[in-house]
Amino acid sequence: MRFAIARGGSTFDAAMERSLPYEAGTAAAYGLPRAEALKAITLYPAQILGVADKLGSLEVGKLANFFVSDGDPLDIRTNVERIYIGGRELPLEDKQTRLNKKYEQKYQQLDAGKKAAK
């Protein structure tokens, strides 16, 4: 049986699509086989929408949208290390990560200055 794990369709739900892997992971934690949980957010939605010839799995001739992570994609502790959309790698840096780097460097310099003054 094919089914898709999805949000309700409101504007707020659309913004929360990023949580689908965790929802699939929760379904797996409650007994859904992990392979089926993964298919419920990849292949099955593409089949249901009639676009499985272009999306939903990694095969020759399909659009290559995928990511590389440091662990199980259904585990909330996993970090995405690289992302590819249309076969091209996209940077993972955004405004928040740039600000984090900026202030991390600033406070490391302040800490180094305080230690040198002692």
N, C-alpha and C positions, 0 to 999 in steps of 0.2 A: 504494500500500500504506500502510495506517495503522499506526502504532506509537507507543508512548509511551516517553519517557525517564523512568525512575523509579528509586527506591531499592529495596532488597531487601525492606523491610517490617518490619524489626526496630524496636525502640524507638529505638535509636541512629539508624537510617536515617531515621526520622520527624523527628528533630531536625535532620537535614541536608537537608531538602527545600529549604531556602533556597539551596542550591548548584545546583539544577536549571538555572537559566539558564547557569551556567558550564559545566556538563556538556554542555548543548546547544551552547554556543559551542565547546567542544572537539570535538564531533562535526562542527560546521561547519568547523573548522580542518583536520579530517582528510578533508574532501570532501563532507559532507552539505550540500546547498544550504541557505543561511541561512533561507529561508522555510520549508523542511521542518523544520529544527531548531526554529524557533519554534513551528510547529504541533505538534511532538512533545511540547511542554510546555504547550500550551494547548488547541487544538481537538481534536486526535486523542485525548487521554485522555478528554475529555468525550464524544466519539463512542463510544469503546470502552466507557465506563461507562454509556452510554445516557442521558446528561443534556445532550447538545448542544443541546437545545431551550431550556435555561436557562443554560448555561455554555459557555466555550471560545472565544467570539469576541464582539466588540462589535457587537451588533445590537439593534434596537428590540425590547423585550419580554424581553430577557435580563438577568440580574443584572449590574450594572455594577461589576465588580471590576477595577481597572487601576491603573497607576502612571505617573508622568511622570519621566523621567530626563534626565540631561544628555548622554547618548550612546547607543550601541548596547546594548540590553538583554542581549545575549549576550557583552558584553565585561566582564571582571572589573574594569576601571578605571572603569566607569560608576557614577555615584552616583544613587540614587533621591532625587528632590526632593520628590515628593508621592505619596500613596497614597490610593486611594479603594476602599472596601469597601461593597458595597450602595449605591453611589451617593453615599456620604458620605465626606468627606475625614477622614482620621485623622492625628493628630499623629505625627511621626517621632521625637519626643523620648522618651527612656526614662531610666532611672536612670544609665546610663553616660554619655549625652550631657549630662545635668544635672551630673554630677560633673566632667566635662571642662570645662564652662563655668565652674563654681565655682572650680576650681583654676587655670584659665587666667587668670581675672580676678585671683585672689589673687597669682599670681606676676608678672603684669603690674604690679600695684600695688607689689610689692616691688622690681621692677626700676626702676620710675619713682622710687621713694624713694631707691634707691642712686645713681641718676644725678643727682638733685637735690642729694644730699649732697656730691657731688664738686665 
